[in-house]
Amino acid sequence: MTATPPASAPPANHVDAFANGGGAAARPGSAVVFGVVALVLIGLNLRAGITGASALLHDLQEVLGYGVLVAAIIPSIPTLCFAVAGAATSWLTGRMGVEKAILLSLALLAGGLLLRGIPATGMLVAGSVVGMSGLAICNVAMPSFIREHFAARTSLMTAVYTVTMTTGGTLTSVAVVPLAHALGSPSAAVGAVGIAAVAAFLGFLPVALHAHRHTVRSAAGHVSPWPLLRTRKGQLLTAIFTLQALLAYALLSWFPYMLTTMGLSAADSGLMFGLMQLVSVPAGMVLIALGSRPRMLRPAFYLVSITMAAGIASLLALPVAIPAIPAVLLGFGLGIFPLVMVMISRSGTSTAETTALSTLAQSSGYLLATAGPFGMGLLHSATGGWSLPLVLLLALALVQIVVSHLITGPAMAGTPAGRK
């Protein structure tokens, strides 16, 4: 399933790559260190801005006083921004380069998250839109950054990136409720998450400056993402990304609120939310290790998809007094994300093609995935319970099992289209 660039094709836009095996043009060791540190700092921020707000949705609504419609819209902002801003990433990276686009995205992320610290509904919404737009660009560009700078270690660096992303989200979800109590304001707590994004911006700045000084304009060409939707590979990547994103963001947006409305305390709900994400860290590592072995990619996708379905079913069937079981099962189910990102990073035959596939899968996937958090909120408001939303999520989890079977078959070896 791994596609490799033609031997005659140089790394796009740059004289060299961070970890492509040395040579006269190889980057110095300090540049490699800066690249890895920047990757870790970025990863720590890519879920923290979402989970920080999710854990405080109940408190934010009570303090700011917004209504049911706004309450349903706020958890949907990330996926909407991922779809709209993410769709422009292929064009943006073509104009600016991958590194400059990521630096811009981190500036937007930090600014938006800090803006959310102002205790007003308008600032919460506006800050979320700005911050999540930056997060969207970064999400789409990171597989291309990893492919371009760590081509010899794609799986390893994708694992580092996704594990730190989950770790950042876990730590934030656990710490943000006590932080809100200490600061006396949920708005101040969600705004404080932006400090880590500022650190990521500063950490990535040397990488962007190095890329700017060593950029060589090449004739690598642009690959349009949208014609790829006519290919089997593009369709399957979009389908698996859509399903995992819809399930993940429905749970990340509503899981702690769901447990609170079922009768668990806010502190215990936040703890279970943290447990769910904590489990996803080793789960992602195990699944990448398993999927990297010969003939084990399909069993890895089966395992994670079936576990997600079991976790949703346990939320429906088990009493709220034992929330650790669904938290652990769902946490393992969230471990599918690293597998999907590795597939995207490996799917193109060039950096431009990888960016195009990433843009297609993530922008289309997140647009459709918006139905998850938004639909969960509306259905809960309409029915007064969580049974119908969870039944629909369970049905989608079963569909994910089918798509997992298809995407691990020979269809992924299809020839991409859309090169210009």
N, C-alpha and C positions, 0 to 999 in steps of 0.2 A: 504494500500500500504506500510505501515511501517513494516519493518522486524526487529525483535528483536533477540539478541543473545540468545543462550540456557542459562538456568540459571546456568549451571555448568561451563560455559566458563569464565575464568577470563579475564580482559582487557589484550590484547596482549602486551607483552614486558615489562609491567610496573607493579609495586606493586599496583598502584592506578591511579585514573583519576581525573582531576581538579574538576569536578562538578558532580560526580556520587552519591552524597548523604551522604557523611560523613563516619563514621566508624573509626576504629582504624588506618587504613592506609590512612585516608584522607589527602590530601595535606593541608599545612598551608595556611592561608589567603593570605600571601605575594606571594605564588606561583600562586594562582588564579589571583591575580592582575597582576603579570608579564605575565601570559598567555593571559589575555585580552588585555593588553597594546601591547604585541607582535602581537596579531591578528590584532589590529587596524593599527599598523605601517606597517605590511605586506600588508594589504588591500590597504593602501594609495599608495603603490608602484606598484601594479600589473597591473595597466592600464596607469600609468603616463609615463612610458618609451615608450609606444606606441603612446599615444596622443601627447606627447611632440614633437616627430619627425613628426607626421602627420600634425600638425599645421604649420610646417616650411618646408614642402617638397618643395614648390615652391621656397622659398628663398635658401634652401640648394642646389637645382639644379642650380640656377643662380650663386651662389657664387663658388661652387665647380666645376661646369661645366661638370658634367657627363651626358651621353646620355639617350636616350629613354629606352633602355634595362635595364640599372641600375635603372632608375627611376621607372620602373615596378617591379624590383626585390626587392628594399628596403622595400616597404610596405608588400611584401610577406614573408619577413624573419621571422616575429613573428610566423605566422601559420606554416611555415616549421619547425622551431625550436620546436614549441609546439608538432608537430607530432613526430619528430625524438628523441629529448631529453625526451619528455614526455613518449615515449614508454619504456624507460629504468627506469622510476621512480619506478615501482613495484619491479624490481630487486634491485634497489639502496636502497629503504627503507627496503627491506628484509635484506640487508647486513649491513646497517648503523643504521637503525631505522629511524622513521619518523622525529624526531627532528633534528638529525644530517644531514639528507638529505636536510631539509629545510634550515638549517644554511649554508650548502654548496651552495645551490641555491641562497641565498641572497648575498653570497660573489661573485658569478659569475655575478649576476645582477648588483651589485654596480660597480664591475670592468669594466664590459662591457659598462655601461652607462657613466662612467667617460672617458673611452677610446674614446667614440664618440665625446668628446669635442675637440679632435685634428682635426684641419681643413684640412682633406684630405679624399678623397673618400674611400680609402682603410681602414682608421681608422673608418669611419662611418659604413662601411659594417662589418668589423671585430668586432667592438664594439657591433653592433646590434646582430650579431650571438652569441657572448659570453653572452651578457646581456639577450637576449631572451631565450637562453638555460636555464639559471638560472631561469628565469620567468616560463618556461615550467615545470620544476621539481616542483617548488613551487605550481603552479596551480593544478597539479595532486595530490600532497601530502596533500594539505590543507583539502579536505573533510575527509581524514583519520585522520588528526590531530584533527579536530573538533569532529569527531565521538569518538576518543579515549579519549579525554580530557574533552569534554563537551557533553557526551552522553545523559544526561538528558535535555539538552537545545540545541539540534541540530538546530532547526529552528531559534531560537533567535540568536545563534552565527553565523550561516550562513548568516542571515540578516545583522548582524554587519559587518562581513567580506566583503560581497558583496557591502553594502552601502558605506563603507569606500573606497573600491576599485573604485567605481564609483565617489565618491567625489574627490579622488586623481587625477583621470583622468580628471575630470571637471576643477579643480583648475589649473592643469598643462596646459590644452589646452587654458585656458583664459589668464594665466600669461606668457606663454612662448614667445609669439610674442612681447609684451612690453619688456620682459627681453632681447630678442635678440637685440632689438633696443637700449636698455640701455647699453648693453655690446658691441654693434657694431659688433656682429658676431652670426649667427644662430648656428654655431658649438658650441660655448661657452655656448649658452643657452641650447642645448640638453645635453651637458655634465654636466651642473649644476644640471640636474634632478637626477644625480647619488648621490648627497649629501643626498637626502632623503632615498635612498637605503642603504647608509652607516648607517644612523640612525636606519633603520629597522634591519640590521645585529646586531648592538649593542644592540637593544632592545630585540632581540630574544636569544642573547647569554646566559642570565641567565636561560632561559627555557631549552636550549640544555644542559647546564651544570647540571641542576637539573635532567634531564632525564638520563644523563650519570651516575650520582651517584646512581640513584635508579633503574637502569635497571636490570631486571631479565629475563634471557633467558628462553623462554617457548617453548613448542612443538606445537605452534599454527598452524604451517604448512604454506605453500605458496600456493596461489591460482593463477594459470596461467590465464592471462586476455584473451588470444586468443580463447580458447575453448568457452568462454562466448558469442562469436559472433554467435555461433550456437543456442543460446537460444533467445526466444522472447524478454525477458527483455534486454539482451545485444544489440539486433538489434534495439529496439526502443530507448534506451538511446543513442546509437551511432547516430541514425538518427536525433533525436531532437537536440542533441548537434552539429552535423554537420551543420544543417540548420541554427540554431541561430548563430553559430560561423561564417559561411560564410557571412550571412547578416550583422552581427555586424562588422566584420573586413573589409568588403568591404566599409561600411559606415565610420567607424573610420579612415580608411586609406585615403579615397578620398573625404569625405564630404566637408571639408573646401576648398580643391583644386578645387572641382567641382563648388562650389559657386563662387570662384575667377575667374575661366575661363568663367563662365556665366555672369560676369560683376560686381559682388560685390567686394568691396574693401577687402584687406587682413585682415584688422582689424575687419570689419563687419563679414567676413567669420569666423574668429576665435571666435567672439562673439556668432554667431549662433551655432558653434561647441560646445562651452561651454554650451549654452542653451540646446542643444540636450542631453548632458550628465547630466546636472543639473536636467532635468525632469526625467531622468532614476533613480535618487536616490529615490524620494518619490514613483515613480512607482513601484520599486522593493519592497519597504516596503508594499505598498498597496496590491500588488499581493501576497506576502507571507501571509499577514494577511487574504486575501480573500481565497487563496488556502488551508489554514490550517483549514478552517471551513468545517463541514460535507457537502459532496456532492457539494462543490464549487471549487474543483481543476480543473475540466474540464471547467467550465465557465471562470476561471482565465486564462487558457491557450488559450481559444477561444478569449477572450478580447485582450490579448496582441498580439496574432498572427494576428488578423484582423486589429488591429491598426497599426502594422508594414506594412501590405500590403497597408493600406490607406496612410501612410506616403510616401511610395515609389511612389504610384500613384500621390500624390500631387506634388512631385518633377517633374514628367513628365508633369502635366497639368497646374500647377500654374506658374506665372511669377516669376523671381528671385527677383523682388522688394518686395515680401512678403515671405521671407524665414522662418519666425517664425512659420508658420503653419506646414510645413514639419518637422522643427526642433523639435517641440513639439510632433507631432505624432510619429516620429522616436525615440525620446527619451523615450516615453512610451513603444514603441515596444522593446527597448533594455532591458526593465525591466524583460524580460523572463529569463535572466541569473540566478538570484537568485532562481527562481522556479526550474530550471534544476539542480542547485547545491544542493538544498535541496533533490531532488529526488535521486541524486547520493549518498549523504551522508547517506540516509536511506535505500538504496537498498540492501546492503550486510548484511549477517548474522554475520559478524565479521569484524574487522579492515582490515584483509588481503583481504577479499572478496570485501570490499568497495574500497580498493586501486586497486584491479584488475579491477573492473567495471569503476572506474575513469580513470585508464590507458587506458582501451579499448576505452571508449567513447571519451576521450580527444585526445589521440594520433591519432586514426583513424579519428575522427571528424576534427581535425585541419589539417591533411594531405589533406583531401578532401576540407576543407574550404580555402586552399591556392588558389584555383581557383577563389575565390572572389576578393581579392585585385589585384592579378596578372592579372586575366582576365579583370577586370575593366580597368586597365592601358593599356593593349594591345588593347582592343576594342576601347577605347577612342583615342589612337594614330592612329588606323587604320581607324576609321570613322570620326574623328575630332569633335565628339559630344558625348553626354551622353545618347541619347535616347535608343540605342540598349542595352547598359549595364543595364540601369534601367528597361527596359522591362524584361530582363532575371532575374533580382533580384525580380521583381514583381511576376514572375512565381514561383520562389522558395518560396516566402512568402506565396503563395497560397498552395503550397505543405506542408508548415509548419502547416497550419491550419488542414490539413488532419492528419498529424502525431500527432498533439496535441490531436486530438480526440482519436487516437489509444492508445497513451501512458497513457492516463487517464482512460483506461478501465481495465478490470480484467486481461489482459495479463501480467501486471506488477507483478502479484503475482506468476509468474512462478518460478520454482526451478532453481537456478544457477547451472552451471556445471563447471568443471575444477579444483576441489579441488585436491591437491596433498597431 
